Amino acid sequence: MDTLYIVMPAYNEEANIEAVVDQWYPILEGKGDGSRLVIADAGSSDRTHEILEYLKNTHPKLQILENTDRYHGPKLMALYQYAIDNNADYIFQTDSDGQTDPGEFEKFWQQRKEYNGIFGYRPVRGDGKMRMFVEKVVCLLLKLYFKVDVPDANAPFRLMKAETLKKYMGRLPQDFNIPNIIFTTFFVHYKERTKFEQISFKPRRAGNNSINIGKIAKIGIKALGDFSRLKREMK
């Protein structure tokens, strides 16, 4: 059976993390024996790590990555590399804040043989109009820079064939801020078998989002330089 790694970055999610683990862990049932739920938790100042360590007692396929950068992008890079190094067949990424629905995973899994990457897109977002606006700007920039047309570049609900993702991992530094956006771009630009599947995206149930508009603006300014460099490399 195919081995699935479900990977999540976490940061100060003590209010959500136990429920999220309990909801996503059953997805591993019926998958290859080596399948795992892997959560990168570094830098949390609340009880997130303590709760995860406790959950390992009752969730034997739960693993924790501790020695990563505290920021979201580098955690994703570390999680993807960990899954590849441990011979995952498929990597599914979502976030640990409870905004995505495990019930929507199965339609992705059933199509895994047909596509190298299946990416969620959020026609309605529960995290506000400003986030929706930012996503639309990102998609417009990707179209201008890379000539790719995507409905949602950064959705934290993506199933990728590990073999395909591995081809592009070396193109980004390990501390890259926005790897999901660029991996979506690579899959589409290089004409991998790719599909965008509609998903729901709920409001955050508890806790605070660690990324505010000020941080988004700083990341966006740096991203323009990254887009220019990557565009030159892709020619």
VENZI-V53174 format. One record per residue. SS is DSSP state (H for helix, E for strand, - for the rest). PSI is psi in degrees with one decimal (NA if undefined). BURIAL is # if it has 16 or more other C-alpha atoms within 10 Angstrom, else .. Layout:
ss: {SS & SS}
psi: {PSI & PSI}
burial: {BURIAL & BURIAL}
//
This chain:
ss: {- & - & - & E & E & E & E & E & E & E & - & - & - & - & - & - & H & H & H & H & H & H & H & H & H & H & H & H & - & - & - & - & - & - & - & E & E & E & E & E & E & - & - & - & - & - & - & H & H & H & H & H & H & H & H & - & - & - & - & - & - & E & E & E & E & - & - & - & - & - & - & H & H & H & H & H & H & H & H & H & H & H & H & H & H & - & - & - & - & E & E & E & E & E & - & - & - & - & - & - & - & H & H & H & H & H & H & H & H & - & - & - & - & - & - & - & E & E & E & E & E & - & - & - & - & - & - & - & H & H & H & H & H & H & H & H & H & H & H & H & H & H & H & H & H & H & - & - & - & - & - & - & - & - & - & - & E & E & E & E & E & H & H & H & H & H & H & H & H & - & - & - & - & - & - & - & - & - & H & H & H & H & H & H & H & H & H & H & H & - & - & - & - & E & E & E & E & E & - & - & - & - & - & - & - & - & - & - & - & - & - & - & H & H & H & H & H & H & H & H & H & H & H & H & H & H & H & H & H & H & H & H & H & H & -}
psi: {152.8 & 138.7 & 127.9 & 130.0 & 116.9 & 121.2 & 141.0 & 133.4 & 148.9 & 144.6 & 114.3 & 56.2 & 35.0 & -28.3 & -17.4 & -26.4 & -38.9 & -44.7 & -39.4 & -44.7 & -45.6 & -32.4 & -37.4 & -25.0 & -41.6 & -17.8 & -25.6 & -18.1 & 135.5 & 2.1 & 175.6 & 152.3 & -28.8 & 4.2 & 146.2 & 154.6 & 117.1 & 126.3 & 127.4 & 112.1 & 104.2 & 135.2 & -6.5 & 136.4 & 1.9 & -152.9 & 15.2 & -49.9 & -40.0 & -42.8 & -42.4 & -42.2 & -39.4 & -42.6 & -24.9 & -25.3 & -30.1 & -4.1 & 81.3 & -19.2 & 9.7 & 129.1 & 151.4 & 128.9 & 119.7 & -35.5 & 62.1 & 169.1 & 154.2 & -15.9 & 157.8 & -51.0 & -52.8 & -33.0 & -42.0 & -45.9 & -43.5 & -40.0 & -45.2 & -43.7 & -38.9 & -44.6 & -42.5 & -45.6 & -25.8 & 21.2 & 36.0 & 142.8 & -40.7 & 144.7 & 125.7 & 125.2 & 132.6 & 178.1 & 167.8 & 18.7 & 0.4 & 14.6 & -13.6 & 160.8 & 114.6 & -24.5 & -15.6 & 0.5 & -39.2 & -37.6 & -27.5 & -47.9 & -38.6 & -19.8 & 7.8 & -30.4 & -19.7 & -21.9 & 150.1 & -21.0 & 128.5 & 119.5 & 134.2 & 149.7 & 146.7 & 93.4 & -26.5 & 131.6 & 132.1 & 0.5 & 17.9 & 157.5 & -31.4 & -41.2 & -39.0 & -41.2 & -44.8 & -42.7 & -40.2 & -39.1 & -43.3 & -46.7 & -35.7 & -42.7 & -39.1 & -36.1 & -39.9 & -42.9 & -44.9 & -1.1 & 35.5 & 143.1 & 105.5 & 144.7 & -21.6 & 115.1 & -19.0 & 15.9 & 129.8 & 58.5 & 87.8 & 132.6 & 119.6 & 140.5 & 124.9 & -38.0 & -36.2 & -45.8 & -37.2 & -32.7 & -26.5 & -7.7 & -39.2 & -6.7 & -14.9 & 144.1 & 157.7 & -18.7 & 21.4 & 137.2 & -36.3 & 57.6 & -35.1 & -38.9 & -44.7 & -37.3 & -38.2 & -44.1 & -45.4 & -46.7 & -41.3 & -46.3 & -42.0 & 12.9 & 40.6 & 157.7 & 106.8 & 142.8 & 145.1 & 124.3 & 130.5 & 137.1 & 163.9 & 161.6 & 104.3 & 161.4 & 151.8 & 131.5 & -37.2 & 166.2 & 177.6 & 143.2 & 130.2 & -9.2 & 110.9 & 178.8 & -36.2 & -44.1 & -38.5 & -41.4 & -43.0 & -43.6 & -39.1 & -41.0 & -45.1 & -34.5 & -33.4 & -39.6 & -40.4 & -39.8 & -42.2 & -44.3 & -45.9 & -34.9 & -42.4 & -40.4 & -27.7 & -11.0 & NA}
burial: {. & . & # & # & # & # & # & # & # & # & # & # & # & # & # & # & # & # & . & # & # & . & . & # & # & . & # & # & . & . & . & . & . & # & # & # & # & # & # & # & # & # & # & . & . & . & . & # & # & . & . & # & . & . & # & . & . & . & # & . & # & # & # & # & # & . & . & # & # & # & # & # & # & # & # & # & # & # & # & # & # & # & # & # & . & . & . & # & # & # & # & # & # & # & # & # & # & # & # & # & # & # & . & . & # & . & . & # & . & . & . & # & . & . & . & # & # & # & # & # & # & # & . & . & # & . & . & . & . & . & . & # & . & . & # & # & . & # & # & # & # & # & . & . & . & # & . & # & # & # & # & # & # & # & # & # & # & # & # & # & # & # & . & # & # & # & . & . & # & . & . & # & . & # & # & # & # & # & # & # & # & # & # & # & # & # & # & # & . & . & . & . & . & # & # & # & # & . & # & # & # & # & . & . & . & . & . & . & . & . & . & . & . & . & . & . & . & . & . & # & . & . & # & . & . & # & # & . & . & # & . & . & . & . & .}
//
